[in-house]
Amino acid sequence: MDHQARVYDSVLDLLPTEENPSPLVRLNALAVPGSTLYAKLEWFNPFGSIKDRAAAEMVRQLQREGKLGRQADGSIRGIVEPTSGNTGISLAGIAAVQGFGMRAVVPSKVPAEKRVFLKLLGAKVDVVSDSLCPLPGTEDGTIGMAKTHARASADRYVMPNQYENLANVQAHINTTGPEIWRQSGGKVTHVFVSLGTCGTATGLSTYLKAKRAEIKVIAVQPSPGHDVPGLRNLSELGVSKLFAPELIDEILEIPHELAYRRAMDLARHEGLLAGPSSGLIYEGARRIAEREPVAFGVVICCDGAFKYAANLAAHLPDELAEAIE
């Protein structure tokens, strides 16, 4: 592969690494005086989100263990995974390239655009009613169904389980952390993340605090009753085994309605087509920067706006609703 010429033998060569990082772009119009914030644009990854990192690492782990792909008897074992969309899309993209199957189990609240992308990449999609999930906004019901598929069809599917798999954390120790350290020239002072599986928060904090303990990792959570796909607040984190609160310097709760409005602000003032989780994280970073100087802050923009067109229009009716009528 040649990163300078941007010529590759496979789309998988585009997966992010320290030598091929996702972009870091300074915020200008939305800057807070006295602070410097950069957006890390994860939608530049080949399948459109930060979850490309965890998906690739989990697949590599399963392949090393001989649990995925062609088996000794000649059969091909694929993946089944509960997902709010992004991890499933990343896994489906990798599966499409490598030739094993992908079955995604999603909650019915997942944006229709994500379901389309899953099927476009060849994944089978099972939709679980939100009423089957014990907590609003969680995927507990999808996890149960995915585990059932993995048990009942062990010859056909293996479940990576992004909520418990330490490869999810390792992906950010191997890639996201080193990228930020190198891109900032070691000057990073703050990193702003969301909470979902918690692989990003735990992995980034593990790597960066080993570099310099004073680096602050700030987690931004949506207020209860939210509908921001893929995110959780503290009341919903029981499903994840990767949450390490001792590695988080502060957890900031932001009204979930601001996720969509701040995503629009990033588009209209910075030209950044960021998704709602990015909007929520930016709002958290903005509030911290107004409270105290942030010398070099990195806002993790988990994915782009492209998969949330209908959601954005519904949340911003005065500005966007007419666009889809």
Summary of the structure (lengths in Angstrom):
residues: 325
radius of gyration: 18.9
end to end distance: 44.6
largest distance: 63.2
contacts: 1180
relative contact order: 0.15
helix: 45%
strand: 18%
